[in-house]
Amino acid sequence: MGVVLPLDEPRPERSSGIEKLSGLVAANMQRVNALILSRVGSDVEMIPEVANHLISSGGKRIRPMLTLAGGMLSDYEGDGDVKLAAAVEFMHTATLLHDDVVDESDMRRGKNAARLVWGNAASVLVGDFLLGQAFKMMVEVGSLESLDILATAAAVIAEGEVLQLSTAKNTATSEDDYLAVVRAKTAELFAAACEVGPAMAGRPKAERAACRSYGMNLGIAFQLIDDALDYGGSEAKLGKKVGDDFREGKITLPIVLAFRRGDDEERAFWTRALVEGGAVDGDLERALQILTHHEALRDTLLRARHYGSMARDALGLFPPSPIKAALLETVDFVVERAH
């Protein structure tokens, strides 16, 4: 079941998606994609099978595009950005493989999750292989600052995964607790992807911080939109079944808001359906009714737009340019996926 998630203000007509960003980084993205395909090779036959199952299944590859864009915004000259963009995509793919095992997810990007095809152990180990390949490419680039940024991101993402375990099926989770998970688990890689370009280019700390802020706020907005779309989106947009978060008992921001605003009967519903795993037919529809009644989806979208605005503001430090315009348009793409 899905519903449209409108906000009150009319949205201006824009060019669709992230075509502007894609076009500007297209040449280097071809090199990134070729590098990705070459680095998943292994004499162990199962490794490229599992890796390519996810890598070849689509996805807009927004994180490596942001890595390339950060380099362009900073006038970086060299080819280190291509290797770091591939490394960022490998880090992202590894986290998806690991996430699906932890969350016991059945679908990823519209296909059976790798864990269903090859098992949990293979998914985890291939994810580890991709992380190893990512770090090899970071070392090859020879930028200690970039290595530090991405190595720190890897540690923070792992912390976020563990932190999420404490919020799983925990209706006492506060908005601050949840946003701490989002910052670590999702937004940190966006932030690191955007920061490595100016780091390699030797740009001032203020510019590095601005790019990092852009990525962090964009990543938070991205996740909050995903949270809302799980209850009011389409499977084509999500790459998974609508309502998967609900069926998996995930406490996301819409649930946090609705639980706080609800009455005893509604809180008992969330506890039964999410915490005790007692969801039955019709519960997703009931969940959507409660979320709509308490404007939890609407407020999740408003928060996403707030973080999107902060991402736009972060780029104010940079003069007008085609790549800056494309990055601003990318914010619109991320936030307006719910429309």
C-alpha positions in Angstrom: 0.0 0.0 0.0 1.3 3.4 -0.8 0.1 7.0 -0.7 1.4 10.3 -2.2 3.3 12.4 0.3 2.7 16.0 -0.7 3.7 19.1 1.2 1.6 22.2 0.9 3.7 24.5 -1.2 3.7 23.9 -4.9 7.1 22.7 -6.2 8.7 24.4 -9.2 9.3 22.5 -12.4 12.8 21.2 -12.6 14.9 19.0 -14.8 14.4 15.5 -13.7 16.7 13.6 -11.4 20.4 14.2 -11.2 21.1 14.4 -14.9 23.1 17.6 -14.6 25.5 16.0 -12.1 25.6 12.7 -14.1 26.5 14.6 -17.2 29.3 16.6 -15.6 31.0 13.5 -14.1 30.1 11.1 -16.9 33.6 10.6 -18.4 35.2 9.9 -15.0 32.2 7.7 -13.9 33.0 5.5 -16.9 36.5 5.1 -15.5 35.0 4.4 -12.1 32.7 1.7 -13.4 35.5 0.0 -15.3 37.7 0.1 -12.2 34.8 -1.3 -10.1 34.4 -4.3 -12.5 38.1 -5.0 -12.6 38.5 -4.9 -8.8 35.7 -7.4 -8.1 37.7 -10.1 -9.9 38.9 -13.0 -7.9 40.0 -16.6 -8.3 37.4 -17.5 -5.8 34.4 -17.8 -8.1 31.7 -16.9 -5.5 33.3 -13.5 -4.8 32.6 -11.8 -8.2 29.2 -13.6 -8.4 28.0 -12.2 -5.1 29.5 -8.7 -5.6 28.2 -8.4 -9.2 24.7 -9.5 -8.1 24.5 -6.2 -6.2 26.8 -4.0 -8.2 25.1 -4.7 -11.5 21.6 -4.4 -10.1 21.3 -0.6 -10.6 21.5 2.2 -8.1 22.4 5.7 -9.1 25.9 5.6 -7.6 25.3 9.0 -6.1 28.1 8.6 -3.6 31.0 8.1 -6.1 29.5 10.9 -8.2 29.7 13.1 -5.2 33.4 12.1 -4.8 34.1 13.2 -8.3 32.0 16.4 -7.9 33.9 17.3 -4.8 37.1 17.1 -6.8 35.7 19.2 -9.6 34.4 21.8 -7.1 37.9 22.0 -5.7 39.7 22.2 -9.1 41.5 18.9 -8.3 43.9 17.7 -11.0 44.8 14.1 -11.1 43.2 10.7 -11.2 43.0 9.9 -7.5 39.4 10.9 -7.4 38.5 8.0 -9.7 40.1 5.4 -7.4 38.5 7.1 -4.3 35.1 7.2 -6.0 35.4 3.4 -6.7 36.5 2.9 -3.1 33.5 4.8 -1.8 31.2 2.7 -3.9 32.8 -0.5 -2.6 32.4 0.7 1.0 28.7 1.4 0.3 28.2 -2.0 -1.4 29.8 -3.7 1.6 27.5 -2.0 4.0 24.5 -3.1 2.0 25.6 -6.7 2.0 26.2 -6.5 5.8 22.9 -4.6 6.4 20.8 -7.2 4.6 22.2 -9.9 6.9 21.7 -7.9 10.1 18.2 -6.8 9.0 17.3 -10.2 7.5 16.1 -8.3 4.4 14.8 -10.3 1.5 15.1 -7.7 -1.3 17.7 -5.2 -2.4 17.3 -2.9 -5.5 14.3 -5.0 -6.7 16.1 -8.3 -6.6 16.5 -11.1 -4.0 19.1 -10.0 -1.5 22.5 -11.8 -1.9 22.0 -13.5 1.5 18.9 -15.3 0.1 20.9 -16.5 -2.9 24.3 -17.4 -1.4 23.6 -17.3 2.4 24.5 -14.9 5.2 28.2 -16.0 5.5 29.0 -15.4 1.9 27.3 -12.0 2.0 29.3 -10.9 5.0 32.6 -12.3 3.7 32.2 -10.7 0.2 31.4 -7.4 1.9 34.7 -7.8 3.8 36.5 -8.5 0.5 35.1 -5.3 -1.0 36.2 -3.3 2.1 39.7 -4.7 1.6 39.7 -3.7 -2.1 38.5 -0.2 -1.1 41.4 0.3 1.3 43.9 -1.0 -1.3 42.7 1.7 -3.7 42.9 4.4 -1.0 46.5 3.4 -0.3 47.3 3.5 -4.0 46.1 7.1 -4.2 48.8 8.1 -1.7 46.8 10.8 0.1 47.1 10.3 3.8 44.4 12.8 4.5 41.9 11.1 2.1 42.8 7.7 3.7 42.2 9.2 7.1 38.8 10.6 6.0 37.6 7.3 4.6 39.1 5.1 7.2 37.4 7.2 9.9 34.1 6.9 7.9 34.4 3.1 7.9 34.8 3.0 11.7 32.0 5.5 12.2 29.7 3.4 9.9 30.5 0.3 11.9 29.7 2.2 15.1 26.4 3.3 13.6 25.5 -0.4 12.8 26.2 -1.4 16.4 24.3 1.7 17.7 21.3 0.7 15.5 21.1 -2.6 17.4 20.2 -0.6 20.5 17.4 1.2 18.8 16.0 -1.9 16.9 12.5 -2.7 18.2 13.0 -0.1 20.9 10.0 2.2 21.1 11.9 4.3 23.7 14.2 5.6 21.0 14.2 9.4 20.9 14.5 11.5 17.8 18.1 12.4 18.8 19.0 8.8 19.3 17.6 8.0 15.8 19.4 10.8 14.1 22.7 9.7 15.7 22.2 6.4 14.0 21.4 8.1 10.7 24.5 10.4 10.9 26.8 7.5 11.5 25.3 4.7 9.4 24.2 6.7 6.3 25.3 10.3 6.3 28.9 9.7 7.3 29.8 8.1 3.9 28.1 11.0 2.1 30.1 13.4 4.1 33.4 11.6 3.5 32.7 11.2 -0.2 32.3 14.9 -0.5 35.3 15.8 1.6 38.0 13.7 0.0 38.1 15.8 -3.2 39.1 19.1 -1.5 41.4 17.2 0.8 43.3 15.8 -2.2 43.3 19.2 -3.8 44.9 20.8 -0.7 42.0 23.2 -0.3 41.6 25.3 2.9 39.9 23.7 5.9 36.9 25.9 5.4 36.2 24.5 2.0 36.7 20.9 3.2 34.3 21.6 6.1 31.8 23.1 3.7 31.9 20.0 1.4 31.7 17.7 4.5 28.7 19.7 5.8 27.0 19.4 2.4 27.4 15.7 2.3 26.4 15.1 5.9 23.2 17.1 5.6 22.4 15.6 2.2 22.9 12.1 3.7 20.5 12.8 6.5 17.9 14.1 4.2 18.3 11.1 1.9 17.7 8.7 4.8 14.7 10.6 6.2 13.1 10.6 2.7 13.7 6.8 2.6 12.0 6.5 6.0 8.9 8.3 4.7 8.8 6.5 1.4 8.7 3.1 3.1 5.1 4.0 4.2 4.1 6.2 1.2 6.3 5.5 -1.7 6.6 3.0 -4.6 8.6 -0.2 -4.9 10.2 1.3 -8.0 11.6 4.1 -6.0 12.6 2.0 -3.0 14.0 -1.1 -4.7 12.3 -3.1 -2.0 8.7 -3.7 -0.9 6.8 -0.8 0.5 6.4 -1.5 4.2 9.6 -3.5 4.6 10.7 -1.3 7.5 7.4 -2.0 9.3 7.6 -5.7 8.6 11.2 -5.9 9.9 10.2 -4.0 13.1 12.4 -1.0 12.3 12.0 2.0 14.5 12.4 4.9 12.0 11.7 8.6 12.5 8.0 8.4 11.5 7.5 5.7 14.2 9.4 7.7 16.7 7.2 10.7 16.1 3.9 8.8 16.0 4.8 6.8 19.2 5.5 10.0 21.1 2.3 11.7 19.9 0.0 8.7 20.2 -2.4 7.5 22.9 -2.1 4.3 25.0 -4.0 2.2 22.4 -1.7 3.4 19.6 1.4 2.7 21.6 0.2 -0.8 22.4 -0.3 -1.3 18.6 3.3 -0.3 17.9 4.6 -2.5 20.7 2.7 -5.5 19.4 3.4 -5.0 15.7 7.1 -3.9 15.9 8.6 -5.0 19.2 6.8 -8.3 19.8 6.7 -9.2 16.1 2.9 -9.8 16.2 2.1 -7.9 13.0 -1.0 -9.4 11.1 -2.8 -8.6 7.9 -4.1 -5.0 8.0 -1.5 -3.8 10.4 0.4 -1.8 7.7 -2.8 0.0 6.8 -3.4 0.7 10.5 0.1 2.0 10.9 -0.3 4.3 7.9 -3.6 5.7 9.5 -1.8 6.5 12.7 1.2 8.0 11.0 -1.1 10.2 8.9 -3.3 11.2 11.9 -0.2 12.4 13.8 1.4 14.0 10.7 4.5 11.9 11.3 5.2 11.4 7.6 4.7 15.0 6.9 7.0 16.1 9.7 9.6 13.6 8.6 9.5 15.2 5.1 9.7 18.7 6.6 12.8 17.6 8.6 14.3 16.2 5.4 13.8 19.5 3.6 15.4 21.3 6.6 18.5 19.2 6.2 18.4 19.8 2.5 18.4 23.5 3.1 21.5 23.2 5.3 23.2 21.2 2.5 22.5 24.0 0.1 23.7 26.7 2.5 27.0 24.8 3.0 27.9 25.4 -0.7 27.4 29.2 -0.3 31.2 29.4 0.3 31.8 28.5 -3.4 31.5 30.8 -6.4 28.9 30.0 -9.1 29.9 27.1 -11.4 28.2 24.3 -13.3 29.3 21.7 -10.7 27.9 23.8 -7.9 24.6 24.2 -9.7 24.5 20.4 -10.2 25.2 19.8 -6.5 22.4 22.1 -5.6 20.1 20.3 -8.0 21.1 17.0 -6.4 19.6 18.3 -3.1 16.3 18.9 -4.9 16.5 15.4 -6.4 17.1 13.8 -3.0 14.4 15.7 -1.1 11.7 15.6 -3.9 11.8 11.9 -4.3 8.7 11.9 -2.1 6.7 13.9 -4.6 
